[in-house]
């Protein structure tokens, strides 16, 4: 079990390409996505951002982590939140423990300042999911969540949420209308058009502001992984 956990941590860390290889073509694409997100703000700045997908295994968690890094590299104070309280992975990606986190903050067991974990990047903090609760959807729709968002926006320039896939559970829909913007990650050759369309419809039904789509794992020429940001 310990060996499997260690392997998961090492695999997670390798996904942080924007930190490990900031001059790579993929890292440049993440910076392009960052720029497009910033330009998408018309009436209000994007302070809270949610990243989701239609189904599992499309790379949303990797995308979320790398977006958090490129925003932090820009000098913004960033909080990356693992809001996937069913199958959390952010703690593996950053090699952290998950004894406490978002669930503890939402249930008022722990203050946000005590629950966040610092990274080796000065302006990037991480809030892991914490213990898996029996009622994730209710927690995301609670007064505790409203208070958490208020406090987080006072402390950080950007709060970025990694959420469960839209078609799997209702968590992402609940959180979407509480955020300034939503990004949908679509895996090339894996995601089905009907599922992506359904995801878009469900998010629109909750008044989510969909900023665009990240096409993941699209091979272009000699690049193994190429990320493309597009509007709806």
N, C-alpha and C positions, 0 to 999 in steps of 0.2 A: 504493500500500500504506500509506504514511504517513498519507494522508488518511483512508483507511478506519479505521485504528487510532484516529485522533483523533476520528472520528465515533462510534466505539464507546465511547470514553471519555466523551464528552459525553452520549451516550444513557444510559450507565450512571449518571452522576452525577445525571441528572434523575430516576432511579428512587428516590433517597433522599428520599422525601417527608417522612419523620419529622424530617429535619434541615432541609430547605428550607422546609417549611410545617408546623411542629409543631402548629399549631392547627386543621389541616384535619380533616374527618370521618374520612378514611382513617387519619391519624396517631392519632386517638383510638381507632380500632379496634385498631391495633397495641398501644396501651397496654392495651386490654382483654385482648388475647391474652397480653400479658406478665403481667397480674394473674392470669389463669386458669392459666397455667403455674406461677406461684408457689403458688397454692392447691392445685394438683394434687399437691404434695409432701406425702406423709403420713409415711412412715417415714424419708425422707432428703431433704435439699434437692436441688433440681435444679441441679447444677453443670456437667453436660455435656449439651448438647442437640443433637440431629440433626434437620435439616430435609430432607425429601425429597419425591418425588412419584411417581406411577405412570409417567408419560411425560414427554417433553421439552416445553418451552414452556408450562408451567403456572404459572410465576411463583415457583418455589421459591427461586431465587437472590435475587430482589427481596425476597421475604418474609424470607429469612435476614438480609440486610443491614439491613433496617429493624428487625427484632427485636433485632439486635445494638445498633443505635443507641438504641432505647428503653430497653434494659437499662442502657446506658452513661449515658443521661440521668438514670437513677435513682441514679447514683453508683457503680454496680458496676464493678469492673475486668473488662472483657470482652475476650476474644480471639475474633475471627471467623476461622475456618479454612476455606480453600477445599480441601475434600477431594474435589472433582471433578477428579481428576488426568488425566482424558481430554479434557474440554471445559471448562477453567477460565474463569470470567468475573469473579471477584471483583476481580482487579487492574484490569479495565476500569471496574467500578462505582466504584472509589475512585481511579481515575487513577494507578495505581501500575505499577512495572515488575514483571516476573515472572521475573527471571533466577535467583532462588533463592527457596526457600520450603519447603513441607512435605516434598517429596521429599528435599531436602537434609538436613532434620532427621532423617527416618526412616532414612536411610542413614548417619547420623552424620557427614556431611561438614561440617555447620554446626550450631552450638549454637542452641537456640531463641531465646535472647536476641539473637543476631546476625541471625537470620532474620526476626524480626517487624518489621513496619513500623508506625510511629505514624501516627495520623490527626490532624486538627485538633480532635478531641475528646479531652480529656485522659485519659479512662478507657477509650478504645477503641483496641485494636491489631488489626492484620490480619496473618494469615499466609497469603500467597498459595500457590498450588499448587506453584510451582517448575517446573522442566523436566518435561515429560511422560515418565514412565517406561514401560518395556515391561511392568511387572508391578504395576499399581496395587493389585489385590486382595491380592497377597502382601505388599505393603508395609503395608497396613491391618491385616493379620493377624499382623504381625511383633512381635518383642520390642521393636524400636525404637518401635512405636506405643504399647506399654504404658509404656515409659519416657517417651515424649513426654506422654502423658496425665498421668502422675504429676507431671512437672515443671510442666505447664501449670496443673494444679489448685493447685499451690503458689504460683503467681504471679498467678492470676486467680480472680475470683469465679465467672465464667461462661465456658465454652468452647462456642462455637456452631459447628456444622459444616454447611457446604453440601455436599451429596452428590449423586452422579448419581441419575437416576431408578431406582427399584427394578426395574422390568421390563426395563431395558436391560442392566444388568450386576449382578454380585453385590456390588459395593463397599458399597452402603448396608446390605445385610443383615449383612455382616461387621462394620461399625462400630456397628450398632444395639444389639447386646448389650453394647457397651462403654460406652454412654452411659446417663445416668439417665433420659432421655426422648426420644421421637421425635414429631415433628409431620409430618403428611402434608398437602401442599398440593394442592388439587383446583381446577382451573379450571372455572368454571361454563360449561356448554355445550360444553366440549371434552373433558373427561375422560369415559371410558366407565365405567359402573357396574361392569361385569365386571372391568375393569382395576384399579379402585380396590379391589374386593373381593379380587382376587388379590394386590395389594400388601399389604393387611392380613394375608392368610394367610401370605405369605412372611415378613413381619416377625415375626409371632407365632411362626413356626416357629423363629426364632432367639432366642426369649425377649426380644424387644424390648418395651419399655414404651411403648406408644402413648398419648400424652397426649391427642391429639385431632386434629381436622382443621381446616384453614383453607380456607374456601370463597373462592376468589379470583375477581375480575372479575364478581361478581354485581351486576347493576344494580338499585338500589333507589331508586325515586323519582327525585329530581334528582341523586343522587350517581352519578358515572360509574363509580367503583370502590368496592366495599363489601366489607370483609373480615369474615367471620363465623367465630368459633371454636366448634367443637362437639365434644362427646365422641364416642366410638365409638357 
